Amino acid sequence: MTIELVRRLLAGGAPAAAVEQALIAEASQGVPFVAALTERFPELAQMAERELERAEAPEIHWVRPVPELVRRVPAGMCERLLAVPVHEDANDGRVDVAAVDVLGPHVGVEFAFHLAAPVRVLRARLPEIRAALASLAVPVGRASGDSRGSVRAPPDVSYSGTQGSVPPPRLPSDAPIPLVRRPPFSQRSAGTAPSEPVLNLSRSKVFSPEPPFAFELSFEAATAELARADSAEQVARVLCQALEPAVVLVVAVRGGSLEVRAASRSVADKATSSFSLPAGKNSVFDIAVRAGFYLGPLPSTWVHAELRGLLPSGAADEVYSAPVLVASRPVLALMMARFGPSLDATRRADRLIVAAAAAIERILRSKKRGG
């Protein structure tokens, strides 16, 4: 809880008795203030959300926690603060933390202390944080090494009298089917009728699992290509090649427009010749330049309408965008979709972006020297 949020709620007309009850629930039961307020007084949920929206903090629309970072903070801290770490910058070690309450410094201070790293706090909505917390507690249908995971829909958790979310008890399964080993058919009496039916265990069809996601170009080969690049356009093409088979677009950040400089094979050919986006209209590229990155679904807004038409089916469900900065100024920005496990893919993209920035800086220095 932050005093600033309480002050804004009271100034906006929230009943003092309701705010007081939520404060007592936080102090005595460990219930996060925002959760206590919105669960006990649903009519105040919109007011609380409006006040949090006014905070000067970048937003994240799809919260995917990083389990390795979660394990480095005390147990229960993410639930108590309604905040989860979602990204670690490969260049400077900065950790991005998605949080509901961004009006006070306590979230950033706590995570910075326990992670021993600089922290940037991103604003997320309460349902998105709850879904992220549920995904950490109840992974479904993925191998343990896949940090992205498929998550069970978050339960409608009530915080009354409890701290954090507790998964419901497992229901007992049906009685086990006894498996009795029977002798081979050749050992049975030829003229004797079988005393029990024979269960046909023949496989009706061959199961062919989907091959795991794998990048076509090794990271070492990609960085070597970037080191040999002699133009920003070539750097953009190498970024696309290094992230295939993911769907990739790389745009040049120039004044009032974002012009596509390269695209992966899965994107329509016309993208590299005629497609551009207006700058400053809150596209995913604008958000990435402003906040450092964007991870989430491609928004269904007018500025993304033509971009959606270029992408193959399913590519808009989750995208990752990040800028290439040279001397702290954005030169290029990439957008990646259909990229498999998000943790590995975004880390690879971040490392390639660092190498791309170094390549462009080298090219600019060479041009200044007349080389």
SULQUI-V984231 format. One record per residue. N is the residue number from 1. SS is DSSP state (H for helix, E for strand, - for the rest). PSI is psi in whole degrees, -180 to 180 (NA if undefined). OMEGA is omega in degrees with one decimal (999 if undefined). Layout:
N_SS_PSI_OMEGA ; N_SS_PSI_OMEGA
This chain:
1_-_146_173.0 ; 2_-_144_175.3 ; 3_H_-33_-178.8 ; 4_H_-42_178.6 ; 5_H_-43_177.5 ; 6_H_-45_-179.3 ; 7_H_-43_-179.1 ; 8_H_-38_178.8 ; 9_H_-45_179.8 ; 10_H_-40_178.6 ; 11_H_-28_-179.9 ; 12_-_-2_175.9 ; 13_-_10_176.9 ; 14_-_138_179.8 ; 15_-_132_-179.0 ; 16_H_-34_-179.3 ; 17_H_-38_179.3 ; 18_H_-44_178.3 ; 19_H_-39_-179.4 ; 20_H_-42_179.0 ; 21_H_-40_178.8 ; 22_H_-37_177.5 ; 23_H_-41_179.2 ; 24_H_-40_178.8 ; 25_H_-38_178.4 ; 26_H_-43_-176.0 ; 27_H_-38_-173.0 ; 28_H_-28_-174.6 ; 29_H_-6_-178.5 ; 30_-_20_179.9 ; 31_-_128_177.7 ; 32_-_139_-173.7 ; 33_H_-48_-177.4 ; 34_H_-41_179.3 ; 35_H_-44_179.9 ; 36_H_-43_-177.6 ; 37_H_-49_-173.9 ; 38_H_-26_178.7 ; 39_H_-40_-180.0 ; 40_H_-29_-177.4 ; 41_-_77_-176.6 ; 42_H_-27_-179.6 ; 43_H_-15_179.0 ; 44_H_-2_-176.9 ; 45_H_-43_-178.5 ; 46_H_-38_178.8 ; 47_H_-44_179.0 ; 48_H_-42_179.5 ; 49_H_-39_179.9 ; 50_H_-41_179.6 ; 51_H_-38_178.9 ; 52_H_-32_178.1 ; 53_H_-27_-178.6 ; 54_-_-8_178.4 ; 55_-_144_179.6 ; 56_-_77_-178.8 ; 57_-_141_175.5 ; 58_-_151_-177.6 ; 59_E_153_171.9 ; 60_-_136_-171.6 ; 61_-_-11_178.2 ; 62_-_109_-171.8 ; 63_-_112_176.0 ; 64_-_102_-177.3 ; 65_-_154_175.4 ; 66_-_107_-174.3 ; 67_H_-36_-179.3 ; 68_H_-38_178.8 ; 69_H_-37_178.8 ; 70_H_-38_-178.9 ; 71_-_-15_-178.8 ; 72_-_-5_177.9 ; 73_-_159_-178.6 ; 74_-_146_178.4 ; 75_-_135_178.8 ; 76_-_-9_-177.4 ; 77_H_-42_-179.8 ; 78_H_-41_178.9 ; 79_H_-41_-177.2 ; 80_H_-37_-178.3 ; 81_H_-7_-173.8 ; 82_-_55_-176.8 ; 83_E_144_178.1 ; 84_E_142_173.8 ; 85_E_135_-174.5 ; 86_E_-9_-174.9 ; 87_E_142_174.5 ; 88_E_121_-177.7 ; 89_-_127_-177.9 ; 90_-_-18_-175.6 ; 91_-_-55_-175.1 ; 92_-_2_176.9 ; 93_-_6_-179.8 ; 94_-_139_179.9 ; 95_E_131_173.9 ; 96_E_132_-178.6 ; 97_E_124_175.7 ; 98_E_131_-175.6 ; 99_E_153_176.4 ; 100_-_-51_-175.7 ; 101_-_105_-177.3 ; 102_-_13_-176.7 ; 103_-_-11_179.2 ; 104_-_168_-174.4 ; 105_-_-3_-169.0 ; 106_H_-36_-179.0 ; 107_H_-50_179.8 ; 108_H_-40_-178.9 ; 109_H_-46_-177.6 ; 110_H_-48_-178.6 ; 111_H_-37_178.4 ; 112_H_-39_-179.4 ; 113_H_-49_-174.3 ; 114_H_-29_179.8 ; 115_H_-10_-178.5 ; 116_-_49_-177.5 ; 117_-_155_172.8 ; 118_-_145_-174.2 ; 119_E_137_170.0 ; 120_E_131_-177.2 ; 121_E_128_178.3 ; 122_E_142_-178.9 ; 123_E_134_175.9 ; 124_-_156_179.7 ; 125_-_157_-176.7 ; 126_H_-46_179.2 ; 127_H_-34_-179.0 ; 128_H_-39_177.5 ; 129_H_-41_179.1 ; 130_H_-41_177.3 ; 131_H_-39_178.7 ; 132_H_-43_178.5 ; 133_H_-39_177.8 ; 134_H_-36_-179.7 ; 135_H_-30_177.4 ; 136_H_-32_-175.5 ; 137_H_-31_-171.7 ; 138_-_73_175.9 ; 139_E_144_-177.7 ; 140_E_132_165.2 ; 141_-_18_177.7 ; 142_-_158_173.1 ; 143_-_154_-176.3 ; 144_-_-24_-179.8 ; 145_-_-9_-178.7 ; 146_-_101_-174.6 ; 147_-_-16_-178.7 ; 148_-_-52_171.4 ; 149_-_156_168.7 ; 150_E_133_-171.9 ; 151_E_145_174.5 ; 152_-_145_179.4 ; 153_-_133_-174.4 ; 154_-_137_178.4 ; 155_-_158_176.1 ; 156_-_86_-170.5 ; 157_-_132_170.9 ; 158_-_130_-177.4 ; 159_-_0_-174.8 ; 160_-_115_175.4 ; 161_-_-1_-179.6 ; 162_-_161_176.4 ; 163_-_127_178.4 ; 164_-_-177_-178.9 ; 165_-_133_-179.2 ; 166_-_124_-179.0 ; 167_-_147_-179.1 ; 168_-_153_-179.8 ; 169_-_148_179.7 ; 170_-_137_177.0 ; 171_-_143_179.1 ; 172_-_141_179.5 ; 173_-_170_176.5 ; 174_-_162_179.0 ; 175_-_138_-177.6 ; 176_-_146_177.6 ; 177_-_122_-179.6 ; 178_-_132_178.9 ; 179_-_108_-176.7 ; 180_-_126_178.3 ; 181_-_126_179.7 ; 182_-_151_179.3 ; 183_-_155_176.8 ; 184_-_154_-176.9 ; 185_H_-34_-177.1 ; 186_H_-21_-177.7 ; 187_H_-4_-179.6 ; 188_-_159_178.4 ; 189_-_130_-174.1 ; 190_-_-41_-174.8 ; 191_-_5_-175.8 ; 192_-_129_177.4 ; 193_-_140_-179.3 ; 194_-_140_-178.1 ; 195_-_-12_179.8 ; 196_-_151_-178.5 ; 197_-_150_177.7 ; 198_-_124_-179.0 ; 199_-_124_-179.7 ; 200_-_113_-178.3 ; 201_-_20_-179.8 ; 202_-_142_-179.1 ; 203_-_125_-175.4 ; 204_-_-33_178.8 ; 205_-_158_-178.5 ; 206_-_128_178.5 ; 207_-_125_-178.9 ; 208_-_101_-177.1 ; 209_-_151_178.4 ; 210_-_132_-178.4 ; 211_-_146_-179.8 ; 212_-_153_178.5 ; 213_-_134_179.4 ; 214_-_135_177.3 ; 215_-_143_-175.0 ; 216_-_-30_-176.3 ; 217_-_133_178.4 ; 218_-_155_-179.1 ; 219_H_-38_-179.9 ; 220_H_-43_178.8 ; 221_H_-38_179.7 ; 222_H_-45_-179.6 ; 223_H_-32_176.4 ; 224_H_-40_176.9 ; 225_H_-40_178.4 ; 226_H_-36_179.3 ; 227_H_-24_179.9 ; 228_H_-7_-176.0 ; 229_-_143_-178.9 ; 230_-_11_176.4 ; 231_-_160_178.1 ; 232_H_-33_178.2 ; 233_H_-39_178.4 ; 234_H_-37_175.6 ; 235_H_-43_179.5 ; 236_H_-41_179.8 ; 237_H_-40_179.7 ; 238_H_-39_177.4 ; 239_H_-43_178.5 ; 240_H_-46_-179.6 ; 241_H_-37_-176.4 ; 242_H_-17_-178.3 ; 243_H_-1_175.8 ; 244_-_145_18.2 ; 245_-_13_174.3 ; 246_-_157_174.5 ; 247_E_123_-172.4 ; 248_E_137_168.8 ; 249_E_139_174.3 ; 250_E_126_-178.5 ; 251_E_152_172.4 ; 252_E_132_-179.1 ; 253_E_105_-175.6 ; 254_E_111_173.5 ; 255_-_-118_-174.8 ; 256_-_6_-178.6 ; 257_E_159_176.1 ; 258_E_106_-173.7 ; 259_E_131_-178.9 ; 260_E_129_178.7 ; 261_E_-24_178.9 ; 262_E_157_179.7 ; 263_E_154_177.6 ; 264_-_170_-175.1 ; 265_-_-28_-175.0 ; 266_-_-6_179.6 ; 267_-_147_-178.5 ; 268_-_143_-176.8 ; 269_-_-33_-176.9 ; 270_-_-14_-177.1 ; 271_H_-39_-174.6 ; 272_H_-11_-175.9 ; 273_H_-31_-171.8 ; 274_H_-11_-171.9 ; 275_-_138_174.0 ; 276_E_159_177.7 ; 277_E_145_173.7 ; 278_E_139_178.7 ; 279_-_155_176.1 ; 280_-_16_-179.3 ; 281_-_20_175.8 ; 282_-_38_170.7 ; 283_-_172_179.3 ; 284_H_-29_176.7 ; 285_H_-42_177.4 ; 286_H_-44_179.8 ; 287_H_-42_-179.2 ; 288_H_-42_179.0 ; 289_H_-40_-177.3 ; 290_H_-43_-173.0 ; 291_H_-13_-178.9 ; 292_-_-30_176.0 ; 293_-_166_172.4 ; 294_E_132_175.9 ; 295_E_118_-178.9 ; 296_E_-174_178.6 ; 297_-_152_176.0 ; 298_-_118_-175.1 ; 299_-_147_178.9 ; 300_-_61_179.7 ; 301_-_165_-174.6 ; 302_H_-34_-177.0 ; 303_H_-21_-180.0 ; 304_H_0_-173.4 ; 305_H_-50_-179.1 ; 306_H_-35_178.4 ; 307_H_-41_177.6 ; 308_H_-36_179.9 ; 309_H_-23_179.6 ; 310_H_-24_-171.9 ; 311_-_147_176.2 ; 312_-_170_-176.5 ; 313_-_135_176.8 ; 314_-_-8_-175.5 ; 315_-_-20_-178.0 ; 316_-_-5_-177.0 ; 317_-_-37_177.5 ; 318_-_126_178.9 ; 319_E_156_175.5 ; 320_E_130_179.3 ; 321_E_142_179.6 ; 322_E_149_-178.1 ; 323_E_156_169.6 ; 324_E_113_-175.1 ; 325_E_132_174.2 ; 326_E_120_-175.0 ; 327_-_41_178.2 ; 328_-_12_178.2 ; 329_E_136_179.3 ; 330_E_128_178.2 ; 331_E_-47_176.1 ; 332_E_164_171.3 ; 333_E_138_179.3 ; 334_E_155_170.6 ; 335_E_131_-176.4 ; 336_E_141_178.6 ; 337_E_165_-177.4 ; 338_-_60_-171.6 ; 339_-_20_175.9 ; 340_-_-151_-180.0 ; 341_-_122_-169.7 ; 342_H_-35_-176.6 ; 343_H_-50_-179.1 ; 344_H_-42_-176.4 ; 345_H_-45_-178.7 ; 346_H_-35_175.4 ; 347_H_-44_179.1 ; 348_H_-45_179.4 ; 349_H_-43_-179.9 ; 350_H_-42_-180.0 ; 351_H_-38_177.3 ; 352_H_-35_178.4 ; 353_H_-41_176.8 ; 354_H_-45_179.0 ; 355_H_-37_178.6 ; 356_H_-40_177.4 ; 357_H_-42_178.2 ; 358_H_-38_179.7 ; 359_H_-44_-180.0 ; 360_H_-39_177.8 ; 361_H_-40_177.1 ; 362_H_-42_-180.0 ; 363_H_-44_179.9 ; 364_H_-40_178.1 ; 365_H_-40_179.5 ; 366_H_-39_179.1 ; 367_H_-36_179.1 ; 368_H_-34_179.4 ; 369_-_-7_-178.8 ; 370_-_17_-178.5 ; 371_-_NA_999
